[in-house]
Amino acid sequence: MQIVDCHGHIFPPLAEPCGFASSAEHRLHLQWGMHTHRAQPVVRSRDGATVSERHLWDSDDPSETGRKEDVDFRVDGNGRLAWTVDGEDHYVQFLSPGTRHCDSPAETIIAQMDYIGVETMVLQNDHLYGNSAGIFKAAMERFPGRFIGLAQVEEGSAWQDREIERLEDQITESGMSGLYFTLNGFMRSGWKETYAAGAFDDFWTTVDRLGVPVFWVFPAETPWGGFLQEMNRFADWFARFPRIRSVIVHGWPTAAFDDGSGNIRWPGVVARIQEDFPVFTEVLYPIAWGRDHAYPYGAAIRHVRQFHDRFGASRMIWGSDMPNVERYCTYRQSLDYVLLNSGFLTKTERAAVFGGNCLSLFRPDDGR
């Protein structure tokens, strides 16, 4: 069985520009990323206490101008991103403590893949890790067939000609095979218009013409509203662009749909999106559940099976979120928790979930 990981990252030390014009520009995205990050707590360095305040952004201004400039935000090493407020140092343990330089070299990820038997990894391209198309291109040339790169744009201004041209160049010249699109990127435009606004039609028409899949990141809440409100907007967008294959990065937040007894109550709009449009969900529980649940994540398997029983295996794709997942479990465990407990899948379904479905996203669709 060919195993494909639909979600991984490579990046230079995060203190570097990582493809941006400067380290300062990169730090803007890192700081916003730690402001919106909720999987790991803020820790006060002096005594190891967890604190609720993140200190990094004006809570009343989710735009770029809300960034707090006087906190000495920095990459601290050993997986920590840190800052100082009123003489007190704080940090988020974003990566594994073993990530000394807060980096993820391509050769290290290849070694990890070889060790557990992963043939190919999709490289996702969040601003937090850098402006990465050039980094991905170099890695794909160095390790042919092992990486599939996703393009990146400034989401809030994706309607502009320069971003449309940037997307086309990344796909046609740099070898990217899909698009990573995070709603958190609208911080830079001040959340003025949504991706579903008419101004974005030329951009989405270009995505449709290029025939590439979109990997979407939907936060639990944005200035536009909560998750289910966003799903209603997403469904409306899909009705206009029904051919664009899409992936729900990190998968559906099934914990939010759990009735308290382990049973999922699928919201109507989520069921509609999953049933009516070409939507794939990542099977990627440890990164979301690892802080509060111990390996082997038995409750997660129950949720995976309920997705399978309701929607089938044809839209499920396994992913890890390497190297981030190592703050909770090993790379092998991020595969084994579901692979070793996938008896409800047929042999054909197993091959699809752990490889075939993901690869199908990047093949030309003759029916388009």
ABEGO torsion letter per residue (X at the ends): XBBBBABBBBBBBAABAGGBABAAAAAAAAAAAAAABAABBBBBAAAGBBBABAGABBAABABAAABBAAAGBBBAEGGBBBBBBGGBBBBBBABBAABAAGBBBAAAAAAAAAAAGBABBBBBBBAAAEBAAAAAAAAAAABBGABBBBBBBBAAAAABAAAAAAAAAAAAAAGBABBBBBAAAAAAAGGABBAABAAAAAAAAAAAAAGBBBBBBBBABBAAEBAAAAAAAAAAAAAABAABBBBBBGEBBAAAABAGAGBBBBBAAAAAAAAABBBBBBBBAAAAAAAABBOAGAAAAAAAAAAAAAAEAAABBBBAGOAAAAAABBAAAAAAAAAAAAAABBAAAAAAAAAAAAAAAABBBAAX
